[in-house]
Amino acid sequence: MNLEIENSKNFISSNLSNDLKKHLEKTNATFSIDRFEGNYAVCENMKTGEFVNISKDLLPEGCSEGSILKFENGKYIFDIFQTKQEQDNIKNLVDNLFKKK
């Protein structure tokens, strides 16, 4: 009986640890808006590659597919500078793809 209680404590501790890790990964995280589905933006965490749904109500004005968001101090911020950098990187990749050698 004592063994079951100990295993239960380890399970709870493990779940708490996983939840805390996920919360910390989200804090000060950077997301890329992949697409919109209904009332949500489907966003990729640029560090972990994990996809999350973010309510459109929480997004700053002016966001669209491909926009880069930073989660800071409990809110999402549209990072115009990093969005432009990502767009330029993609454009350069596409341009280089079609250059004849």
N, C-alpha and C positions, 0 to 999 in steps of 0.2 A: 504494500500500500504506500509506503513512504517513497518507493522508487517512482511510482506513478505521479506523485505530487512533484517530485524533483524534475521529471521529464516534462511535466506541464509547465513548470516555471521556466525551463530552458526554451520551450516552444514560445511562450509569451515573450520572453526576453528577445528571442530571435525575430519575432514579428515586429516588436517595437524597434529593434535595431534596423530592420529593413525599411520600416516606415520613416524612421529618422533619416536614413541614408537617402531615400527618395526625396524627402523634403529639402535636405541640404543640397542635393543635386539641382533642384528647381530654383533655389535661392540664388540670385545673381546669375542665372542661366541665360543662355542665348538661344532663341528659337528662330526657325525659318518657317514662314507660312507656306505650306505645301498646296493646300486647297481649302475651299469652303464647302461645308456640307450642312445644309439647314442653318441652324443658329450657331454653328460652331466653325472655328478655324482649326483645321487639322495641321498641327505644327510639329516640326522635328526639332528635338533638342540637339543642337549642333555639337555638343560634347559627347553625349551618350548614344545618339542615333535613335533614341526612343521617340515614338510619336505620341502626342497628347492632344486632346480636344480642349480648346479654349473658347469660352463663350464669346461671341461677337461683342456683347455688351462690355467686356473687359478690355477690348482692344482700343488703342488710340486711333484717332481720326486719320484717314489717309492711308491706311494699310491695305495691301492687296497681296495676291499670290506672289511669293518671292520676297516679301518684306521681311526684314530682320527685326526681331523684337528682343529687348533685354528685360528681364524680370528683376527689378530692383525696388527695394523698400515696399514690397507688397503690391506693385503695379507693373503693368507692361508699358514699355517705352519704345517708340518707333525709332530705330537707329538708322537714320537716313544715310549717314556716311558709310556704314558697313553694308547697307543695302546696295548702294552705288558701287562699292568695291566688288561685291559678289556678282553684280550684273556685268561689270567690266571684265571680271575673270571669265565668266561664262562666254561673253562675246569673243574674247581673245581665243578661248579654246575652240569655239566654232569656226572662227576665222582661220586659225591654224590648221584645222581639220581639212579645210577645202583648198589650202594653198598647194600649188603644184611644186614638186621638188625637182 
